[in-house]
Amino acid sequence: MSIVKQLEEWLSQERTIQELKAKAKELGLAVKKQMTKSDVRKLIERYIERMKVVQPEEGEQSRPSSSTSSAGQVQTTTQPIKEDVSIPDTYNKDKLVAMPVNPFWIHIYWDLSHANREFLKSHEVKKVVLRVYDVTFIEFDGTNAHRTFEVTIDVLSLKNYYMNVPMPGAHYLAELGYYDLNGNYKYLLRSNLCCVPVNSPSQSTRERWLDLRKRRRIVMPSEGMLTPIVERISGSVQGLEHLFRISSAGSISVIRLSGKGM
């Protein structure tokens, strides 16, 4: 019995999710923790379909590659099947994600379903735009953003965009929308809330530690610097008296010169 038929017969029986995951790992498939029983079953089914494509015909199966040992026994060898790990151009799902890069840049990427891609090609759409809203410390309702940034973009040929934002430490929200023939703006997708970091040292006085053995985070108040630094600033009384003593003559001449022009 071929490997494909064995897998199909094994999969036709009622299996638990633990058995399905163990079989998928045995086949070299990538199994994630959040995958459901149906997801793992589909993963194995796709593997079986790929095996049917690359598997040789029945006539060729009767003549497997073999090698003869010193005892005269024939040992058959099977070539491992390489899994296709290429990334598809699209997953046909509506998704818009905003990610912080640094205090002044955010990265936005998206994917569209087949229905929305066809809609954006229709005559009802005048132009497609990518918007970014500054929604720092507000509950955004679509109209109350502090500032709105917009750029015309071809979302059918591009998959991502880097937007330059002016305010560090702010909260931004991206939106993919379009203008209809009457000039009205309508949005299709809205991203997650993106918080860019500040461009200055943190004012927090807390210390954050990571216990590697117990795998937990520890936050405690900082004790500050061990040796306080005593600083002397310019403009003290002693400094000013010394300055007046060494420049008294010069200061008078300046006053007299400035009086000539009045």
VMD Tcl script that draws the C-alpha trace (Angstrom):
set ca {
  {0.00 0.00 0.00}
  {1.36 3.40 -0.95}
  {2.05 6.15 1.56}
  {-0.78 8.26 0.16}
  {-3.35 5.50 0.63}
  {-2.06 4.80 4.11}
  {-2.45 8.46 5.08}
  {-5.91 8.66 3.53}
  {-7.04 5.53 5.36}
  {-5.53 6.78 8.61}
  {-7.18 10.20 8.22}
  {-10.58 8.68 7.36}
  {-10.85 7.36 10.92}
  {-11.85 9.54 13.84}
  {-8.69 11.09 15.30}
  {-8.06 13.36 18.25}
  {-6.27 16.67 17.86}
  {-3.25 15.25 19.68}
  {-3.01 12.39 17.18}
  {-3.39 14.78 14.25}
  {-0.68 17.10 15.55}
  {1.66 14.19 16.20}
  {1.15 12.86 12.67}
  {1.66 16.35 11.17}
  {4.94 16.76 13.05}
  {5.99 13.29 11.93}
  {5.43 14.40 8.32}
  {7.55 17.51 8.89}
  {4.67 19.98 8.78}
  {4.67 23.22 10.77}
  {2.06 22.98 13.54}
  {1.16 26.03 15.63}
  {-0.27 25.95 19.14}
  {-3.37 27.96 18.23}
  {-4.37 25.63 15.38}
  {-7.69 23.82 15.81}
  {-8.46 20.22 14.99}
  {-9.96 21.25 11.65}
  {-6.86 23.31 10.79}
  {-4.50 20.39 11.44}
  {-6.70 18.04 9.42}
  {-6.67 20.45 6.47}
  {-2.89 20.74 6.81}
  {-2.50 16.97 6.44}
  {-5.02 16.89 3.57}
  {-3.03 19.51 1.66}
  {0.09 17.44 2.26}
  {-1.67 14.40 0.77}
  {-2.73 16.41 -2.30}
  {0.85 17.55 -2.86}
  {2.06 13.97 -2.56}
  {-0.40 12.87 -5.23}
  {1.07 15.42 -7.62}
  {4.72 14.50 -7.10}
  {4.17 10.74 -6.63}
  {5.19 8.64 -9.68}
  {2.77 6.47 -11.62}
  {1.84 2.95 -10.51}
  {4.14 1.42 -13.11}
  {7.07 3.42 -11.80}
  {6.13 2.58 -8.22}
  {6.67 -1.10 -8.96}
  {10.29 -0.27 -9.76}
  {11.58 1.66 -6.78}
  {15.20 2.64 -6.49}
  {17.03 -0.16 -4.80}
  {20.44 -1.18 -3.66}
  {21.72 -4.72 -3.10}
  {23.48 -5.47 0.15}
  {26.27 -7.97 0.65}
  {23.70 -10.55 1.81}
  {21.82 -10.26 -1.45}
  {18.81 -8.47 0.07}
  {17.26 -5.60 -1.85}
  {16.88 -2.40 0.13}
  {14.44 0.16 -1.19}
  {14.97 3.88 -0.56}
  {12.36 6.62 -0.79}
  {13.15 10.23 -1.52}
  {11.70 12.75 0.98}
  {9.07 15.06 -0.42}
  {9.92 18.74 -0.19}
  {7.14 20.93 1.11}
  {6.31 24.13 -0.74}
  {7.14 26.96 1.69}
  {6.80 29.87 -0.73}
  {4.76 32.88 0.45}
  {1.62 33.55 -1.62}
  {1.02 36.94 -3.20}
  {-2.26 37.32 -1.30}
  {-4.29 35.49 1.32}
  {-7.57 37.01 0.02}
  {-8.36 38.48 3.42}
  {-9.09 42.09 4.37}
  {-6.37 43.24 6.74}
  {-4.62 46.53 7.54}
  {-1.78 46.64 10.10}
  {0.24 49.63 11.38}
  {3.59 49.09 13.13}
  {5.95 51.64 14.74}
  {9.45 51.90 13.25}
  {10.89 54.80 15.26}
  {9.55 58.07 16.76}
  {8.91 59.57 13.30}
  {8.05 56.63 11.02}
  {5.35 53.94 10.94}
  {5.07 50.96 8.62}
  {1.67 50.04 7.18}
  {0.90 46.85 5.26}
  {-2.36 45.38 3.97}
  {-4.11 42.56 2.16}
  {-7.45 42.64 0.35}
  {-10.14 40.11 -0.37}
  {-11.06 39.31 -3.95}
  {-14.34 41.23 -3.64}
  {-12.65 44.44 -2.46}
  {-9.94 44.21 -5.12}
  {-12.59 43.98 -7.81}
  {-14.55 46.83 -6.23}
  {-11.53 49.17 -6.23}
  {-11.17 48.52 -9.97}
  {-14.78 49.53 -10.65}
  {-15.98 52.87 -12.01}
  {-17.49 53.79 -8.61}
  {-14.02 54.53 -7.20}
  {-12.37 57.79 -8.22}
  {-9.13 57.33 -6.26}
  {-7.83 55.20 -3.39}
  {-6.05 56.86 -0.44}
  {-4.21 55.84 2.69}
  {-4.99 57.94 5.74}
  {-3.25 58.24 9.10}
  {-5.01 59.86 12.07}
  {-3.41 61.30 15.20}
  {-5.73 59.96 17.92}
  {-3.56 60.55 20.99}
  {-5.64 60.42 24.22}
  {-9.03 60.48 22.44}
  {-11.77 57.99 21.57}
  {-11.77 58.18 17.80}
  {-15.17 58.32 16.09}
  {-13.94 58.97 12.55}
  {-14.09 62.77 12.67}
  {-12.37 63.99 15.85}
  {-8.70 63.27 15.12}
  {-6.12 65.87 16.12}
  {-4.54 65.75 12.66}
  {-5.20 63.78 9.48}
  {-2.57 62.79 6.91}
  {-3.49 61.42 3.51}
  {-1.62 60.05 0.50}
  {-2.94 58.72 -2.81}
  {-1.75 55.18 -3.36}
  {-2.16 52.22 -5.70}
  {-3.10 49.47 -3.24}
  {-3.51 46.88 -6.01}
  {0.19 46.96 -6.94}
  {1.68 47.89 -3.54}
  {1.50 45.86 -0.36}
  {3.00 48.25 2.20}
  {3.90 51.88 2.80}
  {6.13 53.88 5.18}
  {4.50 57.03 6.55}
  {6.45 59.92 8.07}
  {4.63 61.18 11.20}
  {5.50 64.47 12.94}
  {4.82 63.77 16.62}
  {6.84 61.24 18.68}
  {5.13 59.43 21.53}
  {1.74 59.79 19.81}
  {-0.98 57.27 18.94}
  {-1.81 56.79 15.27}
  {-4.53 54.97 13.39}
  {-4.30 54.02 9.70}
  {-7.24 53.79 7.35}
  {-7.61 52.54 3.78}
  {-10.38 54.31 1.89}
  {-11.50 55.81 -1.39}
  {-13.29 58.81 -2.94}
  {-16.42 58.14 -4.95}
  {-17.50 60.01 -8.07}
  {-19.18 62.73 -5.95}
  {-15.96 63.40 -4.01}
  {-17.17 61.78 -0.78}
  {-14.61 59.85 1.26}
  {-15.46 56.34 2.47}
  {-13.19 53.92 4.29}
  {-12.74 50.22 3.63}
  {-10.32 49.05 6.33}
  {-9.09 50.45 9.64}
  {-5.89 49.35 11.36}
  {-4.90 48.69 14.93}
  {-3.76 51.48 17.27}
  {-0.07 52.24 16.66}
  {1.96 53.99 19.39}
  {5.33 55.36 18.31}
  {8.10 55.72 20.92}
  {9.28 59.04 22.33}
  {12.50 60.67 21.11}
  {13.90 61.44 24.56}
  {15.05 59.44 27.60}
  {12.28 58.00 29.73}
  {11.26 59.93 32.87}
  {10.30 56.73 34.65}
  {12.06 56.08 37.98}
  {11.25 52.36 38.00}
  {13.73 49.55 37.40}
  {12.65 46.58 35.31}
  {14.34 43.21 35.76}
  {13.78 39.80 34.21}
  {14.18 36.67 36.32}
  {15.40 34.10 33.77}
  {14.96 31.11 36.06}
  {11.36 31.86 37.05}
  {10.61 33.62 33.73}
  {8.90 36.60 35.29}
  {9.31 40.37 35.19}
  {10.17 42.37 38.30}
  {9.44 46.11 38.56}
  {10.74 48.10 41.54}
  {11.40 51.75 42.44}
  {14.83 53.02 41.52}
  {17.21 54.05 44.30}
  {18.75 56.73 42.10}
  {22.46 57.46 41.73}
  {24.76 56.08 44.40}
  {26.86 59.28 44.59}
  {24.89 62.51 44.06}
  {26.72 64.99 41.83}
  {27.25 68.53 43.21}
  {27.15 71.05 40.40}
  {28.11 74.74 40.31}
  {26.18 76.90 37.91}
  {27.39 80.09 36.25}
  {25.89 83.41 37.24}
  {26.47 83.04 41.00}
  {27.11 86.11 43.20}
  {30.85 85.38 43.51}
  {31.18 84.99 39.79}
  {29.38 88.25 39.04}
  {31.50 90.27 41.53}
  {34.65 88.92 39.93}
  {33.32 89.82 36.49}
  {32.52 93.41 37.52}
  {36.00 93.90 39.06}
  {37.91 92.90 35.94}
  {35.67 94.70 33.44}
  {34.61 97.91 35.25}
  {36.60 100.18 32.88}
  {35.37 98.44 29.81}
  {31.75 98.58 30.90}
  {31.92 102.37 31.34}
  {33.41 102.90 27.90}
  {30.63 100.82 26.39}
  {28.02 103.00 28.07}
  {29.64 106.18 26.76}
  {29.92 104.81 23.23}
  {26.32 103.70 23.21}
  {25.25 107.22 24.34}
  {26.76 108.85 21.24}
  {24.33 107.22 18.95}
  {21.27 108.38 20.81}
}
mol new
graphics top color blue
foreach p $ca { graphics top sphere $p radius 0.5 }
foreach p [lrange $ca 0 end-1] q [lrange $ca 1 end] { graphics top cylinder $p $q radius 0.2 }
display resetview
